[in-house]
């Protein structure tokens, strides 16, 4: 439950919008995340779907929000569950040149984990710092070191990892992206689509 609430809270909102040109920060996104966590010799799989938006509000500041829902199917040893999470965030970006930004994103989230006969909730925050760069052939990449802190009435979890993303722009308005969390206990992979406005 703990790791699923954490994943739901952070997915889709960690990074600012990636763009095919000029490091745009205004976008709608739709995406999926898969997570595999190993407990002993058993792998637990979790899949979620999310919608998000980011919007520049000042020259170097953007805001964002996302809603994520995820499911874990029932297994012989555990009940199935559904997770919902809402995230609000903000970030700063500082250009090193026209193709490279230093980025500092942060978010707060609230999540609910529903299993048959019981609900649990958790809240938390994350903050990160990293780099975002436009590359040739419509590619763009980013890497952000992240610290996150999640808790409820019975536990507290702190984690540090690197989120890496790569985007490919079909046009200036439409981009496909993929990413993953590095140096984390669970294996998290993201993929989706962004539309710039």
Rosetta blueprint (number, residue, H / E / L):
1 X L
2 X H
3 X H
4 X H
5 X H
6 X H
7 X H
8 X H
9 X H
10 X H
11 X L
12 X L
13 X L
14 X L
15 X L
16 X L
17 X L
18 X L
19 X L
20 X L
21 X L
22 X L
23 X L
24 X L
25 X L
26 X L
27 X E
28 X E
29 X E
30 X E
31 X E
32 X E
33 X E
34 X E
35 X E
36 X E
37 X E
38 X E
39 X E
40 X L
41 X L
42 X E
43 X E
44 X E
45 X E
46 X E
47 X E
48 X E
49 X E
50 X E
51 X E
52 X E
53 X E
54 X E
55 X E
56 X E
57 X E
58 X E
59 X L
60 X L
61 X E
62 X E
63 X E
64 X E
65 X E
66 X E
67 X E
68 X E
69 X E
70 X E
71 X E
72 X E
73 X L
74 X L
75 X E
76 X L
77 X L
78 X E
79 X L
80 X L
81 X E
82 X E
83 X E
84 X E
85 X E
86 X E
87 X E
88 X E
89 X E
90 X E
91 X E
92 X E
93 X E
94 X E
95 X E
96 X E
97 X E
98 X L
99 X L
100 X E
101 X E
102 X E
103 X E
104 X E
105 X E
106 X E
107 X E
108 X E
109 X E
110 X E
111 X E
112 X E
113 X E
114 X E
115 X E
116 X L
117 X L
118 X E
119 X E
120 X E
121 X E
122 X E
123 X E
124 X E
125 X E
126 X E
127 X E
128 X E
129 X E
130 X E
131 X E
132 X E
133 X E
134 X E
135 X L
136 X L
137 X L
138 X L
139 X E
140 X E
141 X E
142 X E
143 X E
144 X E
145 X E
146 X E
147 X E
148 X E
149 X E
150 X E
151 X E
152 X L
153 X L
154 X L
155 X L
156 X E
157 X E
158 X E
159 X E
160 X E
161 X E
162 X E
163 X E
164 X E
165 X E
166 X E
167 X E
168 X E
169 X E
170 X L
171 X L
172 X L
173 X L
174 X E
175 X E
176 X E
177 X E
178 X E
179 X E
180 X E
181 X E
182 X E
183 X L
184 X L
185 X L
186 X L
187 X E
188 X E
189 X E
190 X E
191 X E
192 X E
193 X E
194 X E
195 X E
196 X E
197 X L
